[in-house]
Amino acid sequence: MQSEILRCLHISFLCLQQHHNDRPNMSCVVIMLHSESSLPEPKELGFFVGKKSTLSSKNESSSTNEITVTMLEAR
């Protein structure tokens, strides 16, 4: 069960790659889900733009987000 979950996560990372040409199409995803063959390592993930990250990296980073909160009050 745990290996199936890890396989699904790995495939999801392949689907999140930065460049669409690197992402598998749905027929490939179905084949990957039903097979037990080894999977390629994902390249640069889309949500890590500008950072060199892989599944095995342990880089810790943080960011500061500026937000504005508006309180609505009835009249």
Helices and strands as residue ranges (DSSP letters): H 2-15, G 20-22, H 26-34, G 46-48
